[in-house]
């Protein structure tokens, strides 16, 4: 049986009861940061893996990869600029 925990307090295994306990104790918003931390860690791992792949591609095939990287970089910069100006 897997039990959830909040500090030193155990939570029920039933999701509906767990949500009721979190709602009554006003701690549901305090633990919302964990989903943000999980998203940040996923983004970091994705960036690391993409960086390694790009590094290896540019190391072994620079003449083929560099024009594509410039093209993709300009497209991403344009999209980011549009989002910033919105």
C-alpha distances in whole Angstrom, upper triangle without the diagonal:
4,6,10,13,16,18,17,16,12,12,10,8,11,13,16,15,15,18,20,18,20,23,24,23,25,23,22,25,25,22,24,26,23,23,27,26,24,27,30,28,28,32,32,31,33,36,36,35,38,40,40,41,44,45,45,47,49,50,51,52,54,56,54,51,53,55,51,50,53,52,48,49,52,50,47,49,51,47,46,50,49,46,47,51,49
4,7,10,13,15,15,14,10,10,9,7,10,12,15,14,13,16,18,17,17,20,22,21,23,20,19,22,22,18,20,22,19,20,23,22,20,24,26,24,24,28,29,28,30,33,32,32,35,37,37,38,41,42,42,44,47,47,48,50,51,54,51,48,50,52,48,47,49,49,45,46,48,46,43,46,47,44,43,46,46,43,44,47,45
4,6,10,12,12,10,7,6,6,6,9,11,14,12,10,14,15,13,14,18,18,17,19,17,16,20,19,16,18,20,17,19,22,21,20,23,26,24,25,28,29,28,30,33,33,34,36,38,38,39,42,43,44,46,48,49,50,51,52,55,53,50,51,53,49,47,50,50,46,46,49,47,44,46,47,44,43,46,46,42,43,46,45
4,7,10,10,9,6,5,7,7,10,10,13,12,9,11,14,11,11,15,16,15,16,13,13,16,15,12,15,16,14,16,19,18,17,21,23,22,22,26,27,26,28,31,31,32,34,36,37,38,40,41,42,44,46,47,48,50,50,53,51,48,49,51,47,45,48,48,44,44,46,44,41,43,44,41,40,43,43,39,40,43,41
4,6,7,6,5,5,9,10,13,13,15,13,10,13,14,11,11,15,15,13,15,12,12,15,13,11,14,16,13,16,19,18,18,21,23,22,23,26,27,27,29,31,32,33,35,36,37,39,41,42,43,45,47,47,49,51,51,54,52,49,50,51,48,46,48,48,45,44,47,45,42,43,45,42,40,43,43,39,40,43,41
4,6,5,6,7,11,13,15,14,16,14,11,12,14,11,9,13,13,11,12,9,10,12,10,9,13,14,12,15,18,17,18,21,22,22,23,26,27,27,29,31,32,33,35,37,38,39,41,42,44,46,47,48,50,51,51,54,53,49,50,51,49,46,48,48,44,44,46,45,41,42,44,41,39,42,42,38,38,41,40
4,6,8,10,14,16,18,18,20,18,14,16,17,14,13,16,16,13,14,11,13,15,12,11,15,15,14,17,19,18,19,22,23,22,25,27,27,28,31,32,32,34,36,37,38,40,42,43,44,46,48,48,50,52,52,55,54,50,50,52,50,47,49,49,46,45,47,46,42,43,45,43,40,43,43,40,40,43,41
4,7,10,13,16,19,19,21,18,15,17,18,14,14,17,17,14,16,13,16,18,15,14,18,19,18,21,23,22,22,26,26,26,28,31,31,31,34,35,35,37,39,40,41,43,45,46,47,49,51,51,53,55,55,58,57,53,54,56,53,50,52,53,49,48,51,50,46,47,49,46,44,47,47,43,43,47,45
4,7,10,13,15,16,17,14,12,14,14,11,11,15,14,11,14,12,14,17,15,14,17,19,18,20,23,22,23,26,27,27,28,31,32,32,34,36,37,38,40,41,42,44,46,47,48,50,52,53,54,56,56,59,57,54,55,56,53,51,53,53,50,49,51,50,46,47,49,46,44,47,47,43,43,46,45
4,7,9,12,13,15,12,10,13,14,10,11,15,15,13,15,13,14,18,16,15,18,19,18,20,23,22,22,25,27,26,28,31,31,31,33,36,36,37,39,41,41,43,45,46,47,49,51,52,53,55,55,58,57,53,54,56,53,50,53,53,49,48,51,49,46,47,49,46,44,47,47,43,44,47,45
4,7,9,9,11,8,6,9,10,8,9,12,12,11,14,12,12,16,15,13,16,18,17,18,22,22,21,24,26,26,27,30,31,31,32,35,36,36,39,40,41,42,45,46,47,48,50,51,53,54,55,57,55,52,53,54,51,49,51,51,47,47,49,48,44,46,47,44,42,45,45,41,42,45,43
4,6,8,9,6,6,9,10,8,10,13,14,14,16,15,14,18,18,16,18,21,19,20,24,24,23,26,28,28,28,31,33,32,34,37,37,38,40,42,43,44,46,47,48,50,52,53,54,55,56,59,56,53,54,56,52,50,53,52,49,49,51,49,45,47,49,45,44,47,46,43,44,47,44
4,6,9,8,7,10,12,11,13,15,16,17,18,17,16,19,20,17,19,21,19,19,23,23,22,24,27,26,26,30,31,31,32,35,36,36,38,40,41,41,44,45,46,47,50,51,52,53,54,56,54,51,52,54,50,49,51,50,47,47,49,47,44,46,47,44,43,46,45,42,43,46,44
4,6,5,6,9,10,11,12,14,15,16,18,17,16,19,20,18,19,22,20,20,24,25,23,25,28,28,28,31,32,32,33,36,37,37,39,41,42,43,45,47,47,48,51,52,53,54,55,57,55,52,53,54,51,49,51,51,47,47,49,47,44,46,47,44,43,46,45,41,43,45,43
4,5,5,6,9,10,10,12,14,15,16,15,13,16,18,16,16,19,18,17,21,22,20,22,25,25,25,28,30,30,30,33,35,35,36,39,40,40,42,44,45,46,48,50,51,52,52,55,52,49,50,51,48,46,48,48,44,44,46,44,41,43,44,40,39,42,41,38,39,42,39
4,5,5,6,9,10,11,12,14,15,15,13,17,18,17,17,21,20,19,23,24,23,25,28,28,28,30,33,33,33,36,38,38,39,42,43,43,45,47,48,49,51,53,54,54,55,57,55,52,53,54,50,48,51,50,46,46,48,45,42,44,45,41,40,43,42,38,40,42,40
4,5,5,6,9,10,11,12,14,14,13,17,18,17,18,21,20,20,24,25,24,26,29,29,29,32,34,34,35,38,39,39,41,43,44,45,47,49,50,51,53,55,56,56,57,60,57,54,55,56,52,51,53,52,48,48,50,48,45,47,47,44,43,45,44,41,42,44,42
4,5,5,6,9,10,11,12,11,10,14,15,13,14,18,17,17,20,21,21,23,25,26,26,29,30,31,32,34,36,36,38,40,41,42,44,46,47,48,50,51,53,54,54,57,54,51,52,53,50,48,50,49,45,45,47,45,42,44,45,41,40,43,42,38,39,42,40
4,5,5,6,9,10,10,10,8,12,13,12,13,16,16,16,19,21,20,22,25,25,26,28,30,30,31,34,35,36,37,40,41,42,43,45,47,48,49,51,53,53,53,56,53,50,51,52,48,47,48,48,44,44,46,43,40,42,43,39,38,40,39,36,37,39,37
4,5,5,6,9,10,11,10,13,15,15,16,19,19,19,22,24,24,25,28,29,29,31,33,34,35,37,39,40,41,43,45,45,47,49,50,51,53,55,56,57,57,59,57,54,55,55,52,50,52,51,47,47,49,47,43,45,46,42,41,43,42,38,39,42,39
4,5,5,6,9,9,9,13,13,13,15,18,18,19,22,23,23,25,27,28,29,31,33,33,35,37,38,39,41,43,44,45,47,49,50,51,53,54,56,57,57,60,58,54,55,56,53,50,52,52,48,48,49,47,44,46,46,43,41,44,43,39,40,43,40
4,6,5,6,6,5,9,10,10,11,15,15,16,18,20,20,22,24,25,26,28,30,31,32,34,35,36,38,40,41,42,44,46,47,48,50,51,53,54,54,56,54,51,52,53,49,47,49,48,45,44,46,44,41,42,43,40,38,40,40,36,37,39,37
4,6,5,7,6,9,11,12,13,16,17,17,20,21,22,23,26,27,28,30,32,33,34,36,37,38,40,42,43,44,46,47,49,50,52,53,55,56,56,58,56,52,53,54,50,48,50,49,46,45,46,44,41,42,43,40,38,40,39,36,36,38,36
4,6,8,9,12,13,14,16,19,20,21,23,24,25,27,29,30,31,33,35,36,37,39,40,42,43,45,46,48,49,51,52,53,55,57,58,59,59,61,59,56,56,57,54,52,53,53,49,48,50,48,45,46,46,43,41,44,43,39,39,42,39
4,5,8,10,10,12,14,17,18,19,21,22,23,25,27,28,29,31,33,34,36,37,39,40,42,43,45,46,47,49,51,52,53,55,57,58,57,60,58,55,55,56,53,51,52,52,48,47,49,47,44,45,46,43,41,43,42,38,39,41,39
4,6,7,8,10,12,14,16,17,19,20,22,23,25,26,28,29,31,32,34,35,37,38,40,41,43,44,45,47,49,50,51,53,55,55,55,58,56,52,52,53,50,48,49,49,45,45,46,44,41,42,43,39,37,39,39,35,35,37,35
4,5,5,7,9,11,12,14,16,17,18,20,22,23,24,26,27,29,31,32,33,35,36,38,40,41,42,44,46,47,48,50,52,52,52,55,53,50,50,51,48,45,47,47,43,42,44,42,39,40,41,38,36,38,38,34,34,36,35
4,5,6,7,10,11,12,14,15,16,18,20,21,22,24,26,27,28,30,32,33,34,36,38,39,40,42,44,45,46,48,50,50,50,52,51,47,47,48,45,43,45,44,40,40,41,40,36,37,38,35,33,36,35,31,32,34,32
4,5,5,8,10,11,12,14,16,17,18,20,21,22,24,26,27,28,30,32,33,34,36,38,39,40,42,43,44,46,48,49,48,51,49,45,45,46,43,41,42,42,38,37,39,37,34,35,36,33,30,33,32,28,29,31,29
4,6,7,9,11,12,13,15,17,17,19,21,22,23,25,27,28,29,31,33,34,35,37,38,39,42,43,44,45,48,48,48,51,49,45,45,47,44,41,43,43,39,38,40,38,35,35,37,34,31,34,34,30,30,32,31
4,5,6,8,10,10,12,14,15,16,18,20,21,22,24,26,27,28,30,31,33,35,36,37,39,40,42,43,45,46,46,48,47,43,43,45,42,39,41,41,37,36,38,37,33,34,36,33,30,33,33,29,30,33,31
4,5,6,7,9,10,12,13,15,16,18,19,21,22,23,25,27,28,29,31,33,34,35,37,38,40,41,43,44,44,46,44,41,41,42,39,37,38,38,34,33,35,34,30,31,32,29,27,30,30,26,26,29,27
4,5,5,6,9,10,11,12,14,15,17,19,20,21,23,25,26,27,29,30,31,33,35,36,37,39,41,42,41,44,42,39,39,40,37,34,36,36,32,31,33,32,28,29,31,28,25,28,28,25,25,28,27
4,5,5,6,9,10,10,12,14,15,16,18,20,21,23,24,25,27,29,30,31,33,35,36,37,39,40,40,43,41,37,38,39,36,34,36,36,32,31,34,32,29,30,32,29,27,30,30,26,27,30,29
4,5,5,6,9,10,11,12,14,15,17,18,20,21,22,24,26,27,28,30,32,33,34,36,38,38,38,41,39,35,36,37,34,32,34,33,30,29,31,30,26,28,29,26,24,27,27,24,24,28,26
4,5,5,6,9,10,11,12,14,15,16,18,20,21,22,24,26,27,28,30,31,33,34,36,37,36,39,37,34,34,35,32,30,31,31,28,27,29,27,24,25,26,24,21,24,25,21,21,25,24
4,5,5,6,9,10,10,12,14,15,16,18,20,21,23,24,25,27,29,30,31,33,35,36,35,38,37,33,33,35,32,29,31,32,28,27,29,28,24,26,28,25,23,26,27,23,23,27,26
4,5,5,6,9,10,11,12,14,15,17,18,20,21,23,24,26,27,29,30,32,33,34,34,37,35,32,32,34,31,28,31,31,27,26,29,28,24,26,28,25,23,27,27,24,25,28,27
4,5,5,6,9,10,11,12,14,15,16,18,20,21,22,24,26,27,28,30,32,32,32,35,33,29,30,31,28,26,28,27,24,23,26,24,21,22,24,21,19,23,23,20,21,25,24
4,5,5,6,9,10,10,12,14,15,16,18,20,21,22,24,26,27,28,30,31,31,33,32,28,28,30,27,24,26,27,23,22,24,23,20,21,23,21,19,22,23,20,20,24,23
4,5,5,6,9,10,11,12,14,15,17,18,20,21,23,24,26,27,29,30,30,33,31,28,28,30,27,25,27,28,24,23,26,25,22,23,26,23,21,25,26,23,24,27,27
4,5,5,6,9,10,11,12,14,16,17,18,20,21,23,24,26,27,28,28,31,29,26,27,28,25,23,25,26,22,22,24,23,20,22,24,22,20,24,25,22,23,27,26
4,6,5,6,9,10,10,12,14,15,16,18,20,21,22,24,26,26,26,29,27,23,24,25,22,20,22,22,19,18,21,20,16,18,21,18,17,20,21,19,20,23,23
4,5,5,6,9,10,10,12,14,15,16,18,20,21,22,24,25,25,28,27,23,23,25,23,20,22,23,20,19,22,21,18,19,22,21,19,22,24,21,22,25,26
4,5,5,6,9,10,11,12,14,15,17,18,20,21,23,24,24,27,26,22,23,25,23,20,23,24,20,20,23,23,19,21,24,22,21,25,26,24,25,28,28
4,5,5,6,8,10,11,12,14,16,16,18,20,21,22,22,25,23,20,21,22,20,17,20,21,17,17,20,19,16,19,21,19,18,22,23,21,23,26,26
4,6,5,6,9,10,10,12,14,15,16,18,20,21,20,23,22,18,18,20,18,15,18,19,15,14,18,18,15,16,19,18,17,20,22,20,21,24,25
4,6,5,6,9,10,10,12,14,15,16,18,20,20,23,22,18,19,21,19,16,19,21,18,17,21,21,18,20,23,22,20,23,25,24,24,28,29
4,5,5,6,9,10,11,12,14,15,17,18,19,22,20,17,18,21,18,16,19,20,17,17,21,21,18,20,23,22,21,25,26,25,26,30,30
4,5,5,6,8,10,10,12,14,16,16,16,19,17,14,15,17,15,12,15,16,13,14,17,17,15,17,20,19,18,22,23,22,24,27,28
4,5,5,6,9,10,10,12,14,15,15,18,17,13,14,17,15,12,15,17,14,13,17,18,15,17,20,20,19,22,24,23,24,27,28
4,6,5,6,9,10,10,12,14,14,18,17,14,15,18,16,14,17,19,17,16,20,21,19,21,24,23,23,26,28,27,28,31,32
4,5,5,6,9,10,11,12,13,16,14,11,13,16,14,12,16,17,15,15,19,19,18,20,23,23,22,25,27,27,28,31,32
4,6,5,6,8,10,10,10,13,12,9,10,13,11,9,12,14,12,12,16,17,15,17,20,20,20,23,25,25,26,29,30
4,5,5,6,9,10,10,13,13,10,11,14,13,11,14,16,15,15,18,19,18,20,23,23,23,25,28,27,28,31,32
4,6,5,6,8,9,13,12,10,12,15,14,13,16,18,17,17,21,22,21,23,26,26,26,28,30,30,31,34,35
4,5,5,6,7,10,9,7,9,12,11,10,14,15,14,15,19,19,19,21,24,24,24,27,29,29,30,33,34
4,6,5,4,8,8,6,7,10,10,9,12,14,14,14,17,19,19,20,23,24,24,26,28,29,29,32,34
4,6,6,10,11,9,10,14,14,13,15,18,18,18,21,22,22,23,26,27,27,29,32,32,33,35,37
4,6,9,10,9,11,14,14,14,17,19,19,20,23,24,24,25,28,29,29,31,34,34,35,37,39
4,6,6,6,8,11,11,12,14,16,17,18,20,21,22,24,26,27,28,30,32,32,33,36,37
4,6,5,6,9,10,10,12,14,15,16,18,20,20,21,24,25,26,27,30,31,31,34,35
4,6,6,8,10,11,12,14,15,16,18,20,21,22,24,26,27,28,30,31,32,34,36
4,6,7,7,9,11,12,13,15,17,18,19,21,23,24,25,27,29,30,31,33,35
4,6,5,6,9,10,11,12,14,15,16,18,20,21,22,24,26,27,28,30,32
4,5,5,6,9,10,10,12,14,15,16,18,20,21,22,24,26,26,28,30
4,5,5,6,9,10,11,12,14,15,17,19,20,21,23,24,26,27,29
4,5,5,6,8,10,10,12,14,15,16,18,20,21,22,24,26,27
4,5,5,6,8,10,10,12,14,15,16,18,20,21,22,24,26
4,6,5,6,9,10,10,12,14,15,16,18,20,21,22,24
4,5,5,6,9,10,11,12,14,15,17,19,20,21,23
4,5,5,6,8,10,11,12,14,15,17,18,20,21
4,5,5,6,9,10,10,12,14,15,16,18,20
4,5,5,6,9,10,10,12,14,15,16,18
4,5,5,6,9,10,11,12,14,15,17
4,5,5,6,8,10,11,12,14,15
4,5,5,6,9,10,10,12,14
4,5,5,6,9,10,11,12
4,5,5,6,9,10,11
4,5,5,6,9,10
4,5,5,6,9
4,5,5,6
4,6,5
4,5
4
